[in-house]
Amino acid sequence: MLPGVGHRRPPVLACALVGLALAFPCGALAAPRAAELGPQMPLAEPSGGYVGQLKIAPDHGPVGTPVAVTGEGFPAGQEFDLVWGTVTGSWKVTTAEYFGREYKPAAYRITTVKSDASGRIAAKFAAPDDFGFQHDVMVQQGARLLTKNAFSIDMTVKLLADNVPVGTPIPIEVKGIGWRELEGSWVMLYDNRFTGWISTVTTNGSARFTVPAAGRPGRHVIEVVHSDFTFPYRNMQQSPAPDRPQFKVGFTISDGPAVLPAPPQQQAQDHVRRLPPQGELVATPAFSGVGQPVVVKGAGFTPGNPVALNWTTVTGNRVSGDGAVSTVASRMLSGSGDRSASTGGWEERSRVVAEATADAAGNVEFHFNAPDDLGGSHGLWADAGGVRKTGTLWIAPTALPLDVSRGPVETMFRIHLKGVGWSETANIYTVVYDNGLSGYACGFNSQGDVEIIMQATGAPGWHYIDLYPAIYKGKETRPINYRLPQLTGDQDHPGEDLPIFHFAFEVTPSGLRASE
């Protein structure tokens, strides 16, 4: 176990642990999420001044810390609500633009307490699994706030595996990430190489992600530090806020057969959480990878008439002009756009992707393979006697196998993705080689088709390449998390639900060809 560094408080522990089933190591107790404490409460006001005094012991600790609350000076023999103050986080995005993140105040009842004849109260609870740093603990009676004090949730970083062979996905659990400025943007380094950033906007301060155990057998170090300005802040102890924790956690890569990622086809998404409404034309499945079979059904057409199904997309890029993003996106989603509507940097277009004949009841059924196109939502439309019927189909990103997966240093190989999106939150993927950032690739100008040409580097053995979603650009000016691997991108990404892809390349000794 290694302590956090640069803390004014007693150090927060960062633990390297063996065994994936250890849910609450390092002495922490199982803790509910803030929303599971009890019903949501109104934010009360201290009308008429504050009443009573509240003590909290301890006044800080990690998630699950047993907390004792005592108070005095309250009206005798009355019931009060003990309330936990927090926020709910969300991403501010339109269909194609990114504006940042926002947090709205929220409060939840911990328990109901009754004062004794002397006006004293007492209660106990476990610090909830919530955003880190300071929270109000309040005594309320109806809409009136009587008094409050504070409890601070300390951050923790835990590695939930050790002594594993190369390539093993190392689960990393981070709890208590904050939401305020200087508390909400945390990044990870692997053996002094920048890997990516950790977000918890919609997961209430908690993150769980994996990175491959990359490198030679022996000890390796993972660090989690803060940064509001893109890259890790390395001299935190000399900063204006030096009490922010820094975490350094070691683990061992052992000898043994390498662990390899699943084939790319097995890494495809099995669900998309935020799908747009289907409309009158219903696609099955509602989302698909490029080239996969799709059936679209509709009703209300003239019996016996041929019907064309149109597919709506956009073409262009963000370099050649300024497009009317929101207008294009709304048309594309609804399928209501013109066949060719220019917006400067890109244009919206429709084309026929399938044809069918309406049956005697006016029903149609279209069969086609999902077009090789941009990821995200595409409008579907068909004309029914001058009335346009619409629907949507979501294209999810997918990955192809590496064209070459073995060879000596300098061997060239290609990573190939299909269905990469075009919005500010979906049009790039970032490339991480052996847990070190290598760059990003954009899929807008190439209509969702992304080829990344790389060369093998490193000592003989297996090397790991991970592709993470990222935020390309936006209006948010702080923190600056643009064009960086979002290590939690498959669970807390703004806008679209996007997968993370994993590959492996075996570097062979010099002189051994890729085919040998």
QUIRA-V291378 format. One record per run of one state. SS is the DSSP state (h for helix, s for strand, l for the rest). FROM is the first residue (numbers start at 1). LEN is the number of residues. If there is no record, write none. Layout:
ss=[SS/SS]
from=[FROM/FROM]
len=[LEN/LEN]
This chain:
ss=[l/s/l/s/l/s/l/s/h/l/s/l/s/l/s/l/s/l/s/l/s/l/s/l/s/l/s/l/s/l/s/l/s/l/s/l/s/l/s/l/s/l/s/l/s/l/s/l/h/l/s/l/h/l/s/l/s/l/s/l/s/l/s/l/h/l/s/l/s/l/s/l/s/l/s/l/s/l/s/l/s/l/s/l/s/l/s/l/s/l/s/l/s/l/s/l/s/l/s/l]
from=[1/2/4/5/6/13/17/33/34/37/40/41/45/46/53/58/60/62/66/73/79/94/98/115/121/127/129/130/133/142/144/154/156/160/164/166/169/176/186/191/193/199/207/213/218/227/229/230/236/239/246/255/264/268/279/280/281/285/287/289/293/299/306/317/325/335/340/343/346/358/364/370/376/385/387/396/398/400/406/408/412/419/428/434/436/443/450/456/461/470/471/472/480/481/482/483/486/487/501/508]
len=[1/2/1/1/7/4/16/1/3/3/1/4/1/7/5/2/2/4/7/6/15/4/17/6/6/2/1/3/9/2/10/2/4/4/2/3/7/10/5/2/6/8/6/5/9/2/1/6/3/7/9/9/4/11/1/1/4/2/2/4/6/7/11/8/10/5/3/3/12/6/6/6/9/2/9/2/2/6/2/4/7/9/6/2/7/7/6/5/9/1/1/8/1/1/1/3/1/14/7/9]
